[in-house]
Structures are given as C-alpha cells and as structure tokens.
Amino acid sequence: MKDDQLTPGRRVLLRAAAVLGLGTTAACGGAEDASAPGPSASAGGPAGGPPAARRLKPSAYRLQPITGYGPQRAGRALPQVRKAPILRMPGRERSMVLSFDDGPDPRYTPDILRTLRKHDVRAMFFVCGEMAVDNADLLRRMVDDGHVIGNHTWSHPLLPRLGRAAMRAEMERTCDVIEEATGEPPEWFRAPYGAWNRNAFQLGAELGMEPLAWTVDTLDWTEPGAATIVRRVRAGAAPGVVVLSHDAGGNRSGSVEALHAYLPELLDSGYRLTVPGRYMS
C-alpha cells in the first residue's frame, strides 16, 4: 500500500512513531555526552584500563599513565575547587600530621603500621593504585587502625604533562581500588612531585577530594639515612605542620627506622599526631 493510500488514522500512527523514535535517539545521544565527555574506550577493554587478566605490574619506579575515562561520581558532597593545595592544618595547637606516600609496600608499610599502632597514632597514607591493587589487605589494615587513605594517582606521573582525560583516569582508577578495598572512596588527593595545575584541582574536587601537600619534607626519597630524617622532622616540628615521608618507591628502611625514633620524641614533647577531618573550610 502506498503512502497516499493510507487511511488518515494510519498516517497519524506512523507520524507518532517517527516522532517518538527521533526523541529517543536524541535522549540517548545526550546521556552519552554527559557521562563520557572524554575519549571513548577502545574496543575490547573498559574505559578505565586493560582487562583484569592483563593487570599491569609496577615498573622499577612507576608505570606510564593509563588513558581511560570513567563516568562522573554522584551522590557525594563535593569540596570547592582550590587554586593551591592545603599545606598545613589550621587551628590545631600542638598537633601535627604524619603522611606517607607511594605505597603500600609489603616490605615497609607493615612495620610503619605496627609502630603507629604501638603509639596509638593516626596518619595519612597517599597510595598509588598500581601498588594498592595487589595490597588491598594493607589498605584494610590502615582503615581498621583509623588511618586516612588518600589518592596519589595510579602510576605517579607528572600531572601537568597529562591531558585531562588521562589525568582523570589516573585519579579515578585509584579511587576505585581504594573504595573496593575499604568500602569508602578517598577524600584527599596529593599530586605526585607536588606538581599541581588547574585540571588537577578541578578533577580532584569533582571526585570528592581535597588537595593536600605538606609543610615539612623529610626528603627521605633520597635515602639520606635515618639520623638525617629524624633531624629534619625535629627541625620542622610545629603546630599544624604536615610531614611528608615515603613507605614505597625505593629503599625505605631509613624511613621506617627514623619513625621509630622521632615518633616517641614528638609525643613526649606534647605533640598530638592526628589526621584531618572531612573537608577544610
């Protein structure tokens, strides 16, 4: 039957179906744009990275970044987008924050956790996803002991050299590992090498994380020896400071030994070693 032979009622039904089809197509296209503004995943693998069966192992220090893009997280109160990272904790008399980057590493992190537990002290651990993914038990131990786990990207890249989609993948993939292991997504983010830019602040806030840097750098990554690390912590001790050390990324035996020495000294001097709350004002 030709179109000009259709009854008036049939013509109305066909026109309605065509309009409905166009509306559905437009709605689907809009949803895709909103949920995936970055590049799409290549065929055969999820947007966040390669399949689990092809899990990448850490290189001698760090992997190349994974260039994926996942959907935006929803349902969490988001912090403001800052223009600079937080360097110290305000309004905390005789309080300090100890933080450890790049782990967890089963060679050093357990000893650090035992020392902190011995002295009933809480600390912050900024973990790399490539290290955390195979050490979920250490993440759970951190949470059980009251420590705060922060996001330190997946493979420790220099963020200003990455595009927005690759940077988001570095952050988001690590968020997923932390949440899967502990039941809670991270609320704090630290840029590798302390290298921040606008995208890092914006994406961190979109993922519900505050940017935290440090006040006292022990430079323990240079492996100067325990005595030098202790001396640097002593010299920098002051209310509100954030101390940076490492529990992975190299030989961290000096960092472990130094903690044994300076932690009881700080406590005996009247310092309270604590962790920050949800979001800073």
C-alpha angles and dihedrals in degrees: 000000000000122000092249088055094056118112117247091251093053091048089055092051093049093049091050092051092050092051091048091051092052092049093051092050092050092049093051092049091052093050092051092052092050097048099041112032091156130068117304124246119264118251116278099029140064121260093249095062144291122334118280091252088064096047111167119237124219117269122224086291115346140354126236111267120271111238104215136123129214134190120281116266117242140190098049129108105247126217124233119273105255129206094213134023123257108262103184142006112261124219097017111129113207090351127129136179123224115204132184125198140202101022171088096156117171090215096061113007096071091055091050090050091050092051093049091048092049090058095036091240129151123215142173124253117197102199133197114226094228089059097038097051093070095036104053090139090065091051090054091049089053092053093044089055093050099254123145119240117210133188117254096172126262103274105010098250127170097261100207088064092059130084119239096260094049091046092051091050090053091053100037097047090054091047088056094051092049094047093047092052100041106022092241132082118234120267097196134059133193123191115229112255088007088276108150133172137169094275091053092054093044097046093043090054092046088056091050099255133132117218114242125183124168144258102208120041112196090192086217089151086077088060095232094165132263096276093057092047091051091049092052093050092049092049093049099042111126138131113293098008123143114217119210120212134148135236096185143018096082141350103337099171089110091055091051093048092046092053089056088058107038100038097068089041092056091048092048089051090059100259120144112216107211145149130243125257129244103293134353121236 
